Amino acid sequence: QLLFKTENRRMKIRDKTLIQKYCLSVFNGIFLALGLMLLTFGLWLLFDRNNLFSVLWENQLVTYISYILLGIGSVITFTSAMGFLGSIVEIKCLLVTYIVFQILVFVTQMAILVLIIMKKEEVHNQWNNRIDEVISEYGNESLAEQKPVWNILNVMQSNMECCGRYNATQWERNKNKKNSTQIPCSCTKSNLKKWFCDVSRDSTYNMGCEDYLNTWFENNVLILTAITISLLITQIFLVTFTHRLFRNITKNNIWPNE
């Protein structure tokens, strides 16, 4: 009878272990998917400079942000692989290391979330200054290396049908025009491939791009915040399931010997 009870308890522990393995694999898969999203976004920022971020931030800052995302994404991917291997093979040493890495990533994610909240307004002000700087330099023949950034600005103004950051009058401050009445061709419905066009103000987009940019900024902050919070919630479940799995693997190894 004692042997029967021991075997029955061992089977219950084994069943719990299987369920915990399944739950751990599901949440670890979610964790891996979120990590790959950060990794992909970091690679995109690093290698594709023909994007709006190139206008909003200096190249050095974009590179710095991309390296942070690549680092976090790589650590998450490595940690997930460790979790899958530890749970399938039931290696307790790997599970302990997995929990330690999860705690470290959790602390890092919390720091990033706090940083996003604290620096949100500062980043917003910095990019407004950056757009004003790009507008003032636009069309300067001595700054040929900035042409890709100006092209991105043109695409933004053309697609959003807006002109300047706050309105079309901002382009009056640009000193690289042949005359004060000129306006970027992207501020009009013109298809001319030039930096500036001679058109009447009635033919220009008078609305500034700031409202569109603010919406774009808020959406991106929300997406990044949602990914970070999702990672934090997922990590709480992962640490919980990993800890319980570790305990049940230990119990399962002890009971057969009794």
N, C-alpha and C positions, 0 to 999 in steps of 0.2 A: 504493500500500500504506500509506503514511503517512497519507493522507487517510482510508483505511478504518479504521485503528487509532484515529485522532482521533475519527471519527464513532462508532465502537463505544464508546470510553470516554465520550464525551458522552452516549450513550444509557444507559450503566450509571449515570452520575451522575444522569441524569434519572429513572431507575427508583428509585434510592435516595431521591431527593427526594420522589417520589410516596408511597413507603412511609412516609417520615418525616412527611410532611404528614398522612397518615391516622392515624398513631400520635399525633401532636401534637393532632389534632382530638379523638381519643377521650379522651386524658388531660385535655385542656382542657375537654371536656364534663363529665368527672367533677369537675374543679376548680370549674367554674361551678355544678354541682348542689350541692356542699358549701357554696359561697359563698351561694347562694340560701337554703339551710337556715338559715345564720346570720342572713341578712337577714330572713327570715320570723320567726325566733324573736325578733329584736330588735324588729320591728314589733308582734308579739304582746305582748311585755312593755311596750312603750310605750303602746299603746292599750287593752289589755284588763287592767284592774286587778282584775278579779274572779277572781284566781287565787291559788294557795298562796304565791307569791312575795310577795304583798302582806302576808301574815301574817308571813313569815320575815324580811323586810327592810323598812327604811324606804322610803317612796316615792322619796326623793331618790336612794338607792342603786340602786333598781330602774331609775330613769330613767338614771342614769349607766351602768349595765351595758348597758341597751338601746342607748344611743348608741354605746358601744364596738362592740357586735355589728353595728349598722347601718353604722358606719364601715368595719369590716373586710369585711362583706358587700358593700358598695358598691364598695370598692377591688377586691375579687376579681372582681366582675361586670364592672367597667370593664376590668380587666387581661385577663380572658378574651375579651372582645370585641376587644380590641387584638390578642390572639394569633390569633384566628380570621382577622381581616382581614389581619394581617401574613403568615400562612402561605398564605392563598388567593391574595392579590395578589402575594406574594413581594416585599414591601417591606422591605428590609434595615433601614432606620431604625426601623421599627415593631418588628421582631424584637429589635433591640438594646434598645429602650425596654421591650419586654415582659420581657426577661431581667432588666433592672434592677429593674422593679416586682416580679418574682417573688422576687428576692433580698431586697428590702425587706419584702415580705409574709412571706417565710420567717423573717427575723429577728424580726418582730413575733409570728409564731405561736410561735416558740421561747420568746420572753419570756412569752407568755401561758401556755404549757405549764408553764414553771418557776414562774410565779406561782400557777397552780392547785395545783401540788404543795406549794408552800411555805405557801400561805394556807388550805389545806383545813381544817386543824384550827381555825384562828382563825375562819374563816367559820362553822364548825359551832358553836363556842362563842357567837359573836355571835347566831346565830339562836335558840339555846336561851334566851339572855337576852331576845331579842325576843318569843318566845312567852310567857315568864313575864310580861313587861310587858303584853302584850295580855290575858292572863288576869286580871291585877290591875286593868286598866282596864275590862274587859268589863262592860257594863250601866250605865256611868256616864252619866247623862243630860246632863251638861255637856260630854260628848265625842261629840256627835251625828255629827261628821264621821268617826268611827271605826266607824260601823255597818256599812259594807261589809266591813271587815276582820273584825268579829265574825261576820258572816254566813258568811264563808269558813271561819272557825274552827268554826262550827256544822256546816257541810256536812262538814268534815273529820272531826269527832267522830262525826257521825251515820253517815257512809259507812264509816268504819273501825271503828265500834263501840268507840271508845276515849274516855277522859275525862282531860283535862289533859295535861301533858307527861309526867309520870312516873306519876301515878295520880289517882283522883278526889279524894283528900284535899287536893290542891293548891288546889282551889276554896274551901277553908275560909279562905284568905287574902284572898279577894275581899271587899271592904268595901261593895259596891254591892247586896248582897242585903237583903231585908227581914228575914230571919232566917238564922241560921248553918246551918240544916239544908237550905236550898235548894241546888239544883244546876242547872246549865244544862239546859234541856229536851233539847238535842242529846246530852246524856250518857245519855239514857234512850230508851226506845222510844216515847215520847210524841210525838204529832203536833201538840201545842200550839205556836202561833206566838208564844211569849213568850221572854224572855231566861232566866228562871228558873222552875223548877217545884218544887212541894212533893211530893217522893216519898221513899219509903224507900230506904236504901242498897242494899237487896236488888234494887232495880229499876234500878240504875245500872250503866253499864259501868265496871268497876273497873280494867281494864288501861289504862295510859297510852299516849299516841300516839307516844312517843319512838322506839320500835322501828320503827314504820311510817315515821316521818319519816327515820330514819337510813337505812333501805333506799331510800327515795325519793331522799335526798341522794346516796347512793353510786351509784345508777343514773344520776342526772343528771351526776355527776362523770365516770363512766365514758363516758357518751355524748359529753360535751363533749371529754374527752380523746381518745376514738376519732376524733371529727371532726377535731380538731387534728392528731393523728398522721397521719390519712389525707391531710389537706391537705399536710403536710410531705413525705410519701412521693410524693404526686402531683407536688409542685413539683420534686422532684429529677428525676423523669422528664421533666417539662416543660422544665426548663432544659437537660437533656441533649439532648433531641430538637430543641429550638429552636437550640441551638448547632451541632448537626450539620446541620440544615436550612440555617442561615445559611452554613456553609462550602460546602455543595453548591450553593446558589444562586450563590455567588460563583464557584465552579469552573465551573458551567454557563454563566455569562456570559462567562468567559474563553476556554473551549475553542473555541467557534465562530469566534473571531477568529484562531485559530492556523492 
